[in-house]
């Protein structure tokens, strides 16, 4: 079984990620929440934790929007 991770959006706040290549590895970072990962071939290591408070706020907002969308979809059907 093969798993893959596509780090294009931050898993904590869904913002675009920055990528820098240096010394044989990539540094992937989120300028919004501050999380950083170092990527070597198939190995992904979190270097810096995100701002957890900010990530939780974004999660709450996204959850509210999903609930609104589902409620609107149910009322249309």
N, C-alpha and C positions, 0 to 999 in steps of 0.2 A: 504494500500500500504506500502511495506517495502523497505527501501533503505539500502544499505550496502556500506561501504567504506573499501577497502582493501589497507591499507597503507604498501605496500612493496617497492614501488618506490616513490621518492619524486615527488609531483605534479608540482613542480616548475622547476626541472632540470632533472628529470627521473633517478636520481642516486639511488643506494641501500640505504635503511634506516637502522639505528641502533635502536634496541629496548632494553630497560632496564626495569625491573619490580622492583618496590619499593613502599612499603607502600600501597598496594592495587590498584595501578594504574601503567600504562606503560608510560614511557617517550620515545617518538619516535623522532628521530632526524636525520637530514641530515648533514653529516660531510662536504659535498661539499659547500652547500649554507648557512648553519647555521640555517635553520628553525627547530623549535622544536614544538611538540604537546604533550599534556598530555591526556591520554585516560583512562576514568573511565567508565566501562561497555559500554553503548551506546553513551556516551558523549565524543566528541573530541574537545579539546580546543587548539587553537594555542597559544603557550607560547612565542615564539620568531619568528619574521618575518624573511624571507629569505634575503639574500643579493640580492636586487631587480635588481641591475645592472647585476650581474652574471646570474640571472635567465632569464633576457631579452636576454642576449647574447646566452644562450643555446637555448631559444625559436627560435631565428633567425636562428641558425645553423640547428635545427631540421626542420624548415619550408623550408629552402633551400634544404635539403636532400629529403624531401617529394616531393617538386616540381621537383627535378631531377629524382626521381623514377617515378613519374607520366609521365614526358616527355619521359623517356626511355620506359615505358610501352606502351605509345601511338605510338611511332615510331616502336615498334615491331609488334603491331597489324595491 
